[in-house]
Amino acid sequence: MNSSGPLYGGDFSKAVAGEIPSLYRYALSLVGDAESAEWLVSDTLSRAWEKWGSFRHEAGLKTWLHRILHNLAVDTARRKSREVSVGEIEDQWRDDTFSVDPEVVVEMAEDREELKDSLLRLPFAYRSVVLLHDMEGWKLTEIAAALEISLPAAKQRLRRGRMMLVSALSEGAVRRAANVGVPLSCWEARSIVSDYLDGELSGTQKELNLIEHLAHCATCPPLYASLIGVKTSLSGMRDPDTVISPEVVMRIRSAGARKPFE
């Protein structure tokens, strides 16, 4: 393995440089925020660097790197309650009376934030296939190889993922219609509610808008009430008499002082 040069090494850096934009787009769509996406891509490159000597070039660098990123994301992903259920969607689409308004769904899909929110409602395994195929333009055979699944499984995940995305967009339109006239979108409100909880919005227009949103939104007030309850419970767990041993402090400091690839 040629590992000369700064950080990743000359050969490695040149090899992976062209793949970073695609990795970042994929990571950003998977996890939903820029900071997490950057960390995921960084971890992917770190893992790839560690395994560079065992990389079999015939597998394809793009496929190999995306497989590493996908596996890292799977390791850290946790199923969220707001994800749609695969079984429910299958039952929904089997019902001959089920349909959606295509104009509404397309309008929602053309709204970047609504599309991102709906994508995050897809279970991870289906979201990853939809993104690689419909956003990145990968062939199903490439996806199957990268995710180490069979071609029929890749086809099934793409079919189900597309159905779930349409249903999520349609449901999002219903939620948005229910909040017409309410200041802030639900995501905008939820992204600042923690600051509100800590008193950091006092006297600002954001605080007024958030209060108005919480007064009329059908879904955010229970979330806010839950945040308050959990914060209160956590504050009650603090034991002021707890003493951290010098050995633990030393280990933490040592770990924090280490630099990668030294």
C-alpha positions in Angstrom: 0.0 0.0 0.0 1.3 3.4 -0.9 0.4 5.7 2.0 2.8 8.6 1.4 1.7 12.2 1.7 -0.5 14.1 4.2 -3.4 12.6 6.0 -4.6 9.9 3.6 -1.6 9.6 1.4 -0.9 10.7 -2.2 -2.4 7.8 -4.1 -5.4 7.5 -1.9 -6.2 11.2 -2.0 -6.1 11.3 -5.7 -8.2 8.1 -6.0 -11.0 9.2 -3.8 -11.1 12.9 -4.5 -13.6 12.5 -7.4 -15.9 10.4 -5.4 -16.3 12.8 -2.4 -19.2 14.9 -4.0 -21.3 11.8 -4.7 -20.6 10.4 -1.2 -21.6 13.7 0.4 -24.8 14.0 -1.6 -25.7 10.4 -0.7 -24.8 10.9 3.0 -26.7 14.2 3.2 -29.8 12.7 1.8 -29.5 9.7 4.1 -29.0 11.5 7.4 -30.7 14.9 6.7 -28.2 17.4 7.9 -24.9 18.8 6.7 -22.9 18.2 9.9 -23.8 14.6 10.2 -23.2 14.0 6.5 -19.7 15.5 6.8 -18.9 13.2 9.7 -20.3 10.2 7.8 -18.1 11.0 4.7 -15.1 11.6 6.9 -15.6 8.3 8.7 -16.0 6.6 5.4 -12.7 8.0 4.1 -11.0 7.0 7.4 -12.3 3.5 7.1 -11.4 3.3 3.5 -7.9 4.5 4.3 -7.5 1.8 6.9 -8.7 -0.8 4.4 -6.9 0.6 1.3 -4.3 -2.2 1.2 -7.1 -4.8 0.9 -9.1 -2.9 -1.7 -9.7 -5.1 -4.8 -9.8 -2.6 -7.6 -11.9 -4.8 -9.8 -14.8 -4.2 -7.4 -15.0 -0.5 -8.5 -13.9 2.4 -6.2 -17.3 4.0 -6.3 -19.1 0.9 -5.3 -16.6 0.1 -2.6 -16.7 3.6 -1.0 -20.5 3.8 -1.1 -20.7 0.3 0.5 -18.5 1.5 3.4 -20.6 4.6 3.9 -23.8 2.6 3.8 -22.6 0.1 6.3 -21.4 2.9 8.6 -24.8 4.6 8.4 -26.6 1.3 9.1 -24.4 0.9 12.2 -25.5 4.2 13.6 -29.0 4.5 12.3 -31.8 4.0 14.7 -35.4 3.4 13.5 -37.5 6.5 14.2 -41.1 6.5 15.1 -41.9 8.9 12.3 -40.7 6.4 9.7 -43.5 4.9 7.6 -44.3 1.2 8.0 -43.5 -1.1 5.1 -46.4 -3.3 5.9 -48.9 -0.4 6.1 -47.8 1.0 2.8 -48.1 -2.4 1.1 -51.7 -2.8 2.5 -52.5 0.8 1.5 -51.3 0.3 -2.1 -53.1 -3.1 -2.4 -56.4 -1.3 -1.7 -58.0 -0.5 -5.1 -59.7 2.5 -3.6 -56.4 4.1 -2.5 -55.1 7.0 -4.5 -53.4 10.4 -4.2 -53.6 13.8 -5.9 -50.7 13.8 -8.3 -50.6 17.6 -8.6 -50.3 17.9 -4.8 -47.6 15.1 -4.6 -45.5 16.7 -7.3 -45.9 20.1 -5.7 -44.6 18.7 -2.5 -41.8 16.9 -4.2 -40.7 20.1 -5.9 -40.4 21.7 -2.4 -36.8 20.7 -1.4 -37.5 20.8 2.3 -40.7 18.8 2.0 -38.9 16.2 -0.2 -36.1 15.9 2.3 -38.5 15.5 5.2 -40.5 12.8 3.3 -37.3 10.9 2.4 -36.3 10.8 6.0 -39.6 9.0 6.7 -38.6 6.1 4.6 -36.9 3.2 6.5 -33.2 3.4 5.9 -32.9 0.2 3.8 -35.4 1.6 1.3 -34.3 5.2 1.4 -30.7 4.2 0.4 -31.8 2.3 -2.7 -34.2 5.1 -3.8 -31.5 7.7 -3.4 -28.8 5.7 -5.2 -31.1 4.8 -8.1 -33.3 7.9 -8.6 -31.0 10.6 -7.4 -27.5 9.3 -8.2 -28.5 7.3 -11.3 -27.0 4.0 -10.3 -28.1 0.8 -12.0 -29.8 -1.8 -9.8 -26.9 -4.2 -10.4 -24.5 -1.6 -9.0 -26.8 -1.0 -6.0 -27.0 -4.7 -5.2 -23.3 -5.0 -5.4 -22.6 -1.9 -3.2 -25.2 -2.9 -0.5 -24.4 -6.6 -0.8 -27.9 -7.6 -1.4 -29.5 -9.7 -4.2 -30.8 -8.0 -7.4 -34.4 -9.1 -6.6 -34.0 -7.5 -3.1 -32.7 -4.3 -4.7 -35.7 -4.2 -7.1 -38.2 -4.8 -4.2 -36.6 -2.1 -2.1 -36.8 0.4 -5.0 -40.4 -0.5 -5.7 -41.5 -0.2 -2.0 -39.3 2.8 -1.4 -41.0 4.7 -4.3 -44.4 3.8 -3.0 -43.5 4.9 0.5 -42.1 8.2 -0.7 -45.3 9.0 -2.6 -47.4 8.2 0.4 -45.1 10.2 2.7 -45.4 13.2 0.4 -49.2 12.9 0.2 -49.4 12.7 4.0 -47.1 15.7 4.3 -49.5 17.7 2.1 -52.3 16.9 4.6 -50.1 18.0 7.5 -49.2 21.2 5.7 -52.8 22.0 4.9 -53.7 21.6 8.5 -51.1 24.2 9.4 -52.1 26.9 6.9 -51.7 30.3 8.5 -49.6 29.0 11.3 -46.2 30.7 11.6 -43.2 28.5 10.9 -43.2 25.0 9.4 -43.1 22.1 11.8 -39.4 21.6 11.1 -38.6 25.2 11.6 -40.4 25.2 14.9 -38.8 21.9 16.0 -35.3 23.2 15.1 -35.6 26.1 17.6 -37.7 24.6 20.3 -34.7 23.5 22.2 -33.4 27.1 22.3 -36.9 28.2 23.5 -36.8 25.6 26.2 -33.5 27.0 27.4 -34.7 30.6 27.4 -32.5 31.7 24.5 -35.3 33.1 22.4 -36.6 35.5 25.0 -38.1 38.7 23.6 -37.4 37.7 19.9 -39.7 37.4 17.0 -38.7 33.8 16.8 -40.2 33.2 20.2 -43.5 34.9 19.3 -43.7 32.8 16.1 -42.9 29.6 18.0 -45.5 30.3 20.7 -48.1 30.9 17.9 -47.1 27.7 16.2 -47.4 25.7 19.4 -50.8 27.2 20.0 -52.2 26.0 16.7 -50.2 23.1 15.4 -51.7 19.6 15.7 -48.5 17.7 16.1 -45.8 19.9 17.7 -47.3 20.5 21.2 -47.0 16.9 22.3 -43.4 16.9 21.2 -42.7 20.0 23.2 -44.4 18.6 26.2 -42.3 15.5 25.9 -39.1 17.6 25.7 -40.0 19.4 28.9 -40.7 16.1 30.7 -37.5 14.4 29.6 -35.4 17.4 30.5 -37.0 17.5 33.9 -36.4 13.8 34.5 -32.8 14.1 33.3 -32.1 17.0 35.6 -33.3 14.9 38.5 -30.6 12.2 37.8 -27.7 14.5 38.5 -25.8 13.4 41.7 -23.7 16.3 42.9 -21.7 13.9 45.1 -20.5 11.8 42.1 -16.7 11.8 41.8 -14.9 10.9 38.6 -11.7 9.0 39.3 -8.4 10.5 38.1 -7.8 7.4 35.9 -11.1 8.0 34.0 -10.2 11.7 33.5 -6.7 10.7 32.2 -8.2 8.3 29.7 -10.6 10.9 28.4 -7.9 13.4 28.0 -5.6 10.9 26.3 -8.3 9.9 23.9 -9.1 13.5 23.1 -5.4 14.3 22.5 -4.9 11.6 19.9 -4.7 12.7 16.2 -5.8 10.4 13.4 -3.3 8.7 11.2 -0.3 9.5 13.4 
